[in-house]
Amino acid sequence: MARKIGSRYTAHQILGRGSAGTVWLGEGPEGPVAVKLLREDLASDQELVGRFVQERTALLGLEHPHIVTVRDLVVDGNDLALVMDLVRGTDLRTRLERERRLAPEAAVAIVADVADALAAAHAAGIVHRDVKPENVLLDMQGPLGPGGAHPALLTDFGVAKLIDSPKRTRATKIIGTPDYLAPEIVEGLPPRAAVDIYALATVLYELLAGFTPFGGGHPGAVLRRHVTETVVPLPGIPEELWQLLVQCLAKAPASRLRASELAARLREQLPTLAGIPPLEVDEPDPAEEETTEAVPAAPGAPEPVRRKGAVPLVPGARPDSNRDTHTSMRVPAPDELAGGAHGTARVPRAAGAPRPGSARHRAAVRRRRITLGVAAATLAAVAGIGVWLASADGDDPPPRPSHSTSAP
C-alpha cells in the first residue's frame, strides 16, 4: 500500500524494519529512492525533530562514492524520514551469514572502502557511531574490486546521533550495538572519530574470523570485555595485517589510526593477500550457539522466526538483526568493569576443535580421563605381574610382608 512522504516522495513497499524505523522502497522526482521512516514515538519528540533539522545541512552535504547519499530529510506531521539513494545489491551482514567468513583480500578491500567513507565523514565533522555489517551495503552493479569484492557503501549516517538525545539517554545509559562499541563509549566518554575506527576494525575481524572479538553472551559481559580484554590473534592471518588490526582495536583512542591512514594501509596489504583462502577457525564462545538452539514448537504453533539480516536500503531486504542498532544499555560501574573479566577472552580455535566448556568439550575431557585411568591401571597391573615373575624366577621365594609395631 503506497503512502505519501512529504510532498515529493511516495513509499511503495517495505524493504525492512529496524529498531529505529522502517525502510521503504520509494519514488521521488528523480526516480527510485530508499526512505527510512523513523518510528512514530521518535517523530513526536520535538527535541529530536529539532536535532533532525539541525543535522540536515551536514547530512545533505556528505557526498562520497562510498557513502549512501542522503538526498532529503522530511519533517511532515508525524512523519520523520531520511530519503537516500537506493543501492542495488545486498548488505554485508547478509553476505557474512551466507559465507560465514570472507577471504582476507575481499574483506580488506571492503573495509578499505568503508574507511574511505569514514575519512570523508570525519573531515566534515560527522561521526557515524554505528559502523557494523548491517550498515555496509554492497553495490552489485558496481565493478568488482580485489578478491571479487563489490564496492562497499556506508549508510545510516546521523541516525545514532539523532536517537541519542539527552532526553532519551541519561549519563547512565549508552546507545549502540554491543559487539562494536569502543571502550571509551562503555566508560561514558563522548564519541569521537576513533570510535568508528574501533568499530570498523571489529568488522574486519568479524569478516576474517566469522565472529567478533569480544561478542557473545550477555550484553553486560560484552561491554566488560571491550574494556578489560585483549584481542587474541587469529590463526593464519598475515602478521602485518594482524598488527594493523591490533592498533585499531587499541583501548586508548589516541593509539588508533585515522580513517584515511587505515584506508591507505589496508590497500597496501592487498597485493600480499591475493589468493589466500578464508581462515579456518571456529567461534570460541558457545553461549550464543547454546542459547539460539531451536526449541520445538507446540503442536500446531508456527515455527519460531529467527530475526537475522539487516535493514539495508536495497530491494528484497530481510528484517533487522537482533543486534539492534540503538540498544540502550546501562553503563557498567567501575567495580563491574574491573572484576570478573579474567578468563572471558574469546580464544579462537582450530577448525573442528570443541569449544571450551561445551558439552562436546566436557565429553572429550571425560573420555580422556577414563582413558588415562584405564592406562594407569593397566600399567600398574603389568608392573605387578613383572615383579611377581621376577621373584618366581629367583632362587628364594618372594619375601612375606613384614608387620612392624611402634614402641610404646
Summary of the structure (lengths in Angstrom):
residues: 408
radius of gyration: 28.3
end to end distance: 103.6
largest distance: 114.2
contacts: 1271
relative contact order: 0.14
helix: 40%
strand: 16%
